[in-house]
Amino acid sequence: MRFLLALGSLVSAVIATSRTSAPSGAITVGSTGTYSTIQDAINSLSTTSTTAQSIFIEAGTYTEQVTIPARAASLTIYGYTTDTSSYTSNVVNIEHSSSLASGAADDEATGTVINLAENTAFYNINIKNTYGEGSQAIALAAYNTQQGYYGVGLYGYQDTLLAQIGNQVYGKCYIEGAVDFIFGQHARAWIDSSDIRVSAGGGAITANGRPSASDVSYYVINKSSVDTSTDSTAGTGTVYLGRPWSEYARVCFQNTVLGAIINGAGWEEWSTSTPNTEYVTFEEYGNTGTGASGTRASFSTKLTSAITISTILGSTYTSWVDTSYIA
């Protein structure tokens, strides 16, 4: 375990349970399912019905690009797993290779999963853009509000996770990349109890593009860990917590274990010619580990108390967030 937590508050979160068959009423995808592709299952669902809908995906690798359109009803997508408590036993993989360099129309269009629907939840699914180094290549493009990702693995190199619009939560997830791999402009994203892993040095983890002082965008990484991925080439001090895609960028790492790969300055400019640092909000609180020490950049701030999830997602967040995945 990355850190110890009070047992009494986590009993529901740490007891391993399995999900090896479809929940009642769920459409199934897989070799014995109703559909062989995830996109076909999504296309079969009504976008106007207000009755909650769900999909269960059998173990396997699905090589396809998946787009979830705007919908009236909530949608839950479950992956087969013998342990729902985290991403570590995931056996459902959605894989796609696309990038701006390979001809995609824009960054969003590279996404392996493009989620345009509000009130959606993903459980125990790995989402991978396999393009690799050299261009923007999104694994997940999250484009609406009240989206929850639980025990999900997100894999890419540059621009892995586009958290773009609305309120979003990522609980007990795995997020891997090397360059600006948690990015976007308008979303309020709460990343909790997750493993953020860096595959190569020389880049920043976050690139928030909040366009103005009045925009609501805020990324908070809470009670998580930052370190190298398996076979990573990132060396000591070669990675930054974030850089500002726009001059109003707003990101906080709090109560998180930071590995030695984090540079002592913590944060970096967008570029030498366009620093974008005049109005940034780059914050830390209660971080530990080798990467938590050092002389931080002058445009960053040490908080005196942690930010609460209700500050980011609103006081009614429990109505849509699966709190068993939140520390």
C-alpha positions in Angstrom: 0.0 0.0 0.0 1.2 3.5 -0.8 -0.1 4.8 2.5 -2.0 3.5 5.5 -5.6 4.7 6.1 -8.0 4.1 8.9 -9.5 0.7 8.5 -12.9 1.7 9.7 -13.5 4.2 7.0 -12.4 1.9 4.2 -14.0 -1.4 4.8 -16.3 -1.1 1.8 -13.4 0.0 -0.4 -10.8 -2.5 0.4 -12.7 -5.8 0.5 -12.2 -7.5 -2.8 -15.3 -8.5 -4.6 -15.7 -9.9 -8.1 -17.9 -8.9 -11.1 -17.7 -11.9 -13.4 -21.3 -11.9 -14.8 -23.6 -9.2 -16.1 -25.6 -7.2 -13.5 -29.3 -7.6 -13.9 -30.6 -5.8 -17.0 -27.2 -5.1 -18.5 -26.5 -5.6 -22.2 -23.5 -7.9 -22.7 -20.5 -7.5 -25.0 -18.0 -10.3 -25.8 -17.7 -13.8 -27.3 -20.9 -15.0 -25.6 -22.5 -11.5 -25.4 -25.3 -10.0 -27.3 -22.8 -7.8 -29.2 -19.2 -8.4 -30.2 -18.2 -4.7 -30.1 -18.6 -2.1 -27.5 -19.7 0.5 -30.1 -22.5 -1.8 -31.4 -23.8 -2.1 -27.8 -23.7 1.6 -27.3 -25.5 2.2 -30.6 -28.3 -0.1 -29.6 -29.2 2.0 -26.6 -31.8 4.7 -26.7 -30.5 8.3 -26.4 -33.9 9.7 -25.5 -35.1 7.2 -22.8 -34.7 8.4 -19.3 -34.4 4.9 -17.8 -30.9 4.0 -16.5 -29.0 1.7 -18.8 -25.9 -0.5 -18.4 -23.4 -2.6 -20.4 -21.2 -5.5 -19.2 -18.0 -6.3 -21.1 -16.5 -9.7 -20.9 -12.8 -10.3 -20.5 -10.8 -9.5 -23.6 -9.1 -6.9 -25.8 -11.5 -4.8 -28.0 -9.6 -3.0 -30.7 -11.9 -0.2 -31.6 -12.6 3.5 -31.1 -15.7 4.0 -28.9 -17.9 7.2 -29.0 -20.7 7.6 -26.4 -23.1 10.3 -27.7 -25.1 12.7 -25.5 -28.0 10.8 -23.8 -31.0 11.4 -21.6 -30.4 8.5 -19.2 -27.5 7.5 -17.0 -25.2 4.8 -18.4 -22.9 2.5 -16.4 -20.3 0.4 -18.2 -18.8 -2.5 -16.2 -15.7 -4.6 -17.0 -15.3 -8.2 -16.0 -13.0 -8.4 -13.0 -12.2 -10.7 -10.1 -11.5 -7.6 -7.9 -13.6 -4.5 -8.2 -11.6 -2.6 -5.6 -8.9 -1.2 -8.0 -7.6 -1.4 -11.5 -5.0 -4.1 -10.7 -7.1 -7.1 -11.8 -8.6 -5.5 -14.9 -8.9 -7.9 -17.9 -11.0 -5.7 -20.2 -9.0 -3.6 -22.6 -10.2 -1.1 -25.2 -7.3 -0.3 -27.6 -6.9 2.1 -30.5 -4.0 3.8 -32.2 -4.6 7.3 -33.5 -2.8 10.6 -33.3 -2.6 14.0 -34.9 0.5 12.8 -36.8 -1.3 9.8 -38.1 -4.1 11.9 -39.6 -6.8 12.5 -37.0 -8.9 15.6 -37.6 -8.1 17.1 -34.2 -6.9 16.1 -30.8 -10.3 14.9 -29.6 -10.7 12.7 -32.6 -7.7 10.6 -31.5 -9.5 9.4 -28.4 -9.8 5.7 -27.9 -13.0 6.5 -25.9 -14.8 9.7 -26.5 -17.4 10.2 -23.9 -19.9 13.0 -24.7 -22.6 11.9 -22.2 -23.4 13.1 -18.7 -24.2 10.8 -15.9 -21.9 8.0 -17.0 -19.8 5.6 -14.9 -17.0 3.2 -16.0 -15.8 0.4 -13.8 -12.6 -1.8 -14.2 -11.8 -1.1 -17.8 -8.4 -0.3 -19.3 -8.5 2.3 -22.1 -5.4 2.6 -24.2 -4.1 4.7 -27.1 -1.3 2.6 -28.4 0.2 5.2 -30.8 3.1 6.0 -28.5 5.7 8.8 -28.6 5.7 11.6 -31.1 2.3 13.2 -31.2 -0.9 14.0 -29.3 -2.8 10.7 -28.8 -5.7 10.6 -26.3 -6.9 7.5 -24.5 -10.0 9.1 -22.9 -11.7 12.3 -24.0 -14.1 13.2 -21.2 -16.6 15.8 -22.5 -19.5 16.1 -20.1 -20.4 16.4 -16.4 -21.1 13.9 -13.7 -18.7 11.4 -15.3 -17.1 8.8 -12.9 -14.2 6.4 -13.6 -13.6 3.8 -11.0 -10.7 1.2 -11.1 -10.1 2.4 -14.7 -6.7 2.2 -16.4 -5.7 5.0 -18.8 -2.7 4.4 -20.9 -1.0 6.7 -23.4 2.1 8.9 -23.9 1.1 12.5 -24.8 -2.4 13.8 -23.8 -3.6 10.5 -22.3 -6.6 12.0 -20.4 -8.5 15.0 -21.8 -10.7 16.2 -18.9 -12.4 18.9 -20.8 -15.9 19.8 -19.6 -18.0 19.4 -16.4 -17.5 17.7 -13.1 -15.5 14.5 -13.2 -14.1 12.0 -10.7 -11.4 9.3 -11.0 -11.2 6.9 -8.1 -8.6 4.2 -7.6 -7.4 4.6 -11.2 -4.2 4.2 -13.1 -3.1 7.0 -15.4 0.1 6.7 -17.5 1.9 9.0 -19.8 4.9 11.2 -20.4 3.9 14.6 -21.8 1.0 16.8 -20.6 -1.0 13.6 -20.0 -3.7 15.1 -17.8 -5.0 18.1 -19.7 -8.0 20.1 -20.7 -9.7 23.5 -20.3 -13.0 23.7 -18.5 -13.5 20.6 -16.3 -13.4 20.2 -12.6 -11.6 16.9 -12.1 -11.1 15.1 -8.7 -8.5 12.4 -9.0 -8.4 10.3 -5.8 -6.5 7.3 -4.5 -4.9 6.8 -7.9 -1.5 5.7 -9.3 -0.1 8.3 -11.7 2.8 6.7 -13.6 5.4 8.4 -15.9 7.0 6.5 -18.7 9.6 9.0 -19.8 11.2 12.1 -18.4 11.4 15.6 -19.7 7.7 16.5 -19.5 4.9 17.6 -17.1 2.0 15.5 -15.8 -0.7 18.1 -16.0 -1.3 20.9 -18.6 -4.4 22.7 -17.5 -5.8 25.2 -20.0 -8.3 27.2 -17.9 -8.9 30.2 -20.2 -9.9 32.9 -17.8 -10.1 33.8 -14.1 -13.9 33.2 -14.2 -13.6 29.7 -15.7 -14.4 26.9 -13.2 -11.7 24.5 -14.3 -9.7 22.9 -11.4 -7.7 19.7 -11.2 -7.1 18.2 -7.8 -5.0 15.1 -7.3 -5.7 13.8 -3.8 -4.2 10.9 -1.8 -2.6 9.4 -4.8 1.0 8.4 -5.8 3.3 9.6 -8.6 6.2 7.4 -9.8 7.7 5.7 -12.8 5.8 3.1 -14.8 7.2 -0.3 -15.6 10.2 0.1 -17.9 10.1 3.9 -17.5 13.1 5.8 -18.7 12.3 8.8 -16.5 15.3 9.7 -14.3 15.5 11.5 -10.9 14.2 15.1 -11.1 13.1 14.9 -14.8 9.4 15.3 -14.4 7.2 18.2 -13.4 3.8 18.2 -11.7 2.4 20.6 -14.3 2.9 23.4 -16.7 0.3 26.0 -17.7 -1.4 25.5 -21.1 -2.9 28.9 -20.3 -2.0 31.6 -17.9 -5.0 30.8 -15.6 -4.1 27.2 -15.2 -5.3 25.7 -11.8 -4.0 22.4 -10.4 -3.4 21.1 -6.9 -1.5 18.0 -5.7 -2.4 17.2 -2.1 -1.6 14.4 0.4 0.1 12.6 -2.4 3.3 10.5 -2.4 5.7 12.0 -5.0 8.5 9.9 -6.2 12.1 11.0 -6.9 11.3 11.7 -10.6 9.7 15.0 -9.6 11.9 18.0 -10.1 12.6 20.1 -7.0 10.9 23.1 -8.6 7.7 21.1 -8.9 6.2 23.2 -11.7 7.5 24.6 -14.9 6.7 27.3 -17.4 4.8 26.5 -20.6 7.9 27.6 -22.6 10.7 30.1 -22.3 9.0 32.4 -24.9 5.5 32.0 -23.4 5.8 31.2 -19.7 2.0 31.6 -18.9 2.8 32.0 -15.2 1.4 35.4 -14.3 -2.0 34.2 -13.1 -1.5 30.5 -12.5 -2.8 28.6 -9.4 -0.3 25.8 -8.8 -0.8 24.4 -5.3 0.5 21.7 -3.0 -0.5 20.5 0.5 0.7 17.6 2.6 2.7 15.8 -0.1 5.3 13.3 1.0 8.1 11.3 -0.7 11.4 12.4 -2.2 9.7 14.5 -4.9 7.9 16.6 -2.3 11.0 18.4 -1.3 13.0 21.1 -3.0 12.8 24.8 -3.8 9.4 25.1 -5.5 8.8 27.5 -8.5 8.1 31.1 -7.4 4.7 30.9 -9.1 3.5 28.0 -7.0 1.8 28.0 -3.6 1.9 25.9 -0.4 -1.6 25.6 1.0 -2.3 25.6 4.7 -5.2 23.1 4.5 -6.4 20.5 2.0 -9.0 21.3 -0.6 -12.3 19.4 -0.1 -14.0 17.3 -2.7 -17.2 19.4 -2.2 -15.3 22.5 -3.1 -14.5 21.1 -6.4 -17.5 19.0 -7.3 -20.2 20.7 -5.2 -22.0 19.8 -2.0 -24.3 17.3 -3.8 -21.4 15.2 -5.2 -22.5 12.1 -3.3 -25.6 11.9 -5.5 -23.5 10.7 -8.4 -20.0 9.8 -7.1 -19.3 6.2 -6.0 -17.7 7.2 -2.7 -16.4 3.7 -2.1 -13.6 4.6 -4.5 -12.8 7.9 -2.7 -10.4 8.0 0.3 
